[in-house]
Amino acid sequence: MEVTGDYRVGVYGVFRPQEFPGGSNLHQVNTTEIYYILSGYATLVTGGTMTDARQENANWVRGAEIADGVSRRVGPGDVVVIPGHTPHWFSELETDLSYLIFRPDPDNRIPLVD
């Protein structure tokens, strides 16, 4: 995590194996996620309505899939911006997928660690 004054930004490296596309997610916070695809190809769905949604914790809802969302194929070099409160889901992984997630934290929810 990078801290500049009171502004916090989380940066995460993700490896998602092809055999584990996972379910849909919705973060009930103002934090925007920015994905930078390093390697691999997948179909990312955003928006729409989550199916079988269940509250995981105060800020996170998980579901099985997304109905009526926007689908796009992503690959190396692509950048995707997912605003807070937006359902998102990798509906298909054509290959293993590696990507970076940048999460600006406008509400300063991430605690500072020295």
C-alpha positions as CSV (number, residue, x, y, z in Angstrom):
1,M,0.0,0.0,0.0
2,E,1.2,3.5,-0.9
3,V,0.4,6.4,1.4
4,T,0.5,10.0,0.3
5,G,-0.7,12.2,3.1
6,D,-4.1,10.9,4.1
7,Y,-4.7,9.2,0.7
8,R,-4.2,5.5,0.5
9,V,-3.8,3.2,-2.5
10,G,-3.7,-0.6,-2.4
11,V,-1.8,-2.4,-5.1
12,Y,-2.2,-6.2,-5.4
13,G,-0.8,-8.8,-7.8
14,V,-3.3,-11.5,-8.7
15,F,-2.8,-14.9,-10.3
16,R,-6.1,-16.6,-11.2
17,P,-5.8,-20.2,-12.6
18,Q,-7.9,-21.1,-15.6
19,E,-9.8,-23.8,-13.7
20,F,-10.9,-21.3,-11.0
21,P,-12.9,-18.4,-12.6
22,G,-14.6,-17.7,-9.2
23,G,-18.0,-16.1,-8.6
24,S,-19.3,-12.5,-8.9
25,N,-18.3,-9.8,-6.5
26,L,-19.7,-6.4,-5.4
27,H,-17.8,-4.1,-3.0
28,Q,-20.2,-1.9,-1.1
29,V,-17.7,0.9,-0.8
30,N,-16.6,4.0,-2.8
31,T,-13.3,2.4,-3.7
32,T,-12.7,2.0,-7.4
33,E,-10.7,-1.0,-8.7
34,I,-8.4,-0.6,-11.6
35,Y,-7.3,-3.9,-13.3
36,Y,-4.2,-4.0,-15.5
37,I,-4.0,-7.3,-17.3
38,L,-0.4,-8.7,-17.4
39,S,-1.0,-12.1,-19.1
40,G,-3.8,-14.3,-20.2
41,Y,-7.3,-13.9,-21.6
42,A,-10.7,-13.8,-20.0
43,T,-14.2,-12.5,-20.3
44,L,-15.0,-9.9,-17.6
45,V,-18.7,-9.0,-16.9
46,T,-19.6,-5.7,-15.1
47,G,-22.8,-4.2,-14.0
48,G,-26.1,-6.1,-14.2
49,T,-27.6,-8.1,-11.4
50,M,-25.8,-10.7,-9.3
51,T,-27.5,-14.1,-9.0
52,D,-27.5,-16.0,-5.7
53,A,-26.1,-12.9,-3.9
54,R,-25.1,-13.3,-0.3
55,Q,-23.5,-10.7,2.1
56,E,-20.0,-11.9,3.1
57,N,-19.3,-9.0,5.4
58,A,-20.3,-5.4,5.9
59,N,-18.6,-4.3,2.6
60,W,-18.7,-7.4,0.3
61,V,-21.4,-9.3,-1.5
62,R,-20.6,-12.5,-3.4
63,G,-22.8,-14.3,-5.9
64,A,-22.8,-17.1,-8.5
65,E,-23.0,-15.1,-11.7
66,I,-24.2,-11.8,-13.2
67,A,-27.3,-11.4,-15.4
68,D,-27.7,-8.6,-17.9
69,G,-24.2,-7.2,-17.4
70,V,-21.7,-5.9,-20.0
71,S,-19.2,-8.6,-21.2
72,R,-15.8,-7.8,-22.6
73,R,-12.8,-9.9,-23.5
74,V,-9.6,-8.7,-21.8
75,G,-6.0,-9.5,-22.4
76,P,-2.5,-8.3,-21.9
77,G,-2.2,-4.5,-21.7
78,D,-5.9,-3.9,-21.1
79,V,-7.0,-1.6,-18.3
80,V,-10.4,-1.9,-16.7
81,V,-11.9,0.6,-14.3
82,I,-14.6,-0.8,-12.0
83,P,-16.3,1.8,-9.8
84,G,-17.3,0.9,-6.2
85,H,-20.8,-0.6,-5.9
86,T,-20.5,-2.3,-9.3
87,P,-20.9,-6.1,-9.7
88,H,-18.0,-7.8,-11.5
89,W,-17.1,-11.3,-12.5
90,F,-14.8,-13.3,-14.8
91,S,-17.4,-15.4,-16.5
92,E,-14.7,-17.3,-18.5
93,L,-11.0,-17.8,-18.3
94,E,-9.5,-18.8,-21.6
95,T,-6.1,-19.2,-19.9
96,D,-4.5,-18.6,-16.5
97,L,-4.8,-14.9,-15.8
98,S,-2.3,-12.5,-14.1
99,Y,-3.2,-8.9,-13.3
100,L,-2.6,-6.0,-11.0
101,I,-5.4,-4.4,-9.0
102,F,-5.0,-0.7,-8.0
103,R,-7.5,0.4,-5.3
104,P,-7.6,4.1,-4.5
105,D,-9.2,4.4,-1.0
106,P,-11.0,7.8,-0.9
107,D,-12.6,7.0,2.4
108,N,-9.3,6.0,4.1
109,R,-10.7,2.6,5.1
110,I,-7.3,0.9,4.8
111,P,-5.4,1.3,8.1
112,L,-1.9,2.7,8.0
113,V,0.8,0.2,8.8
114,D,4.3,1.3,9.8
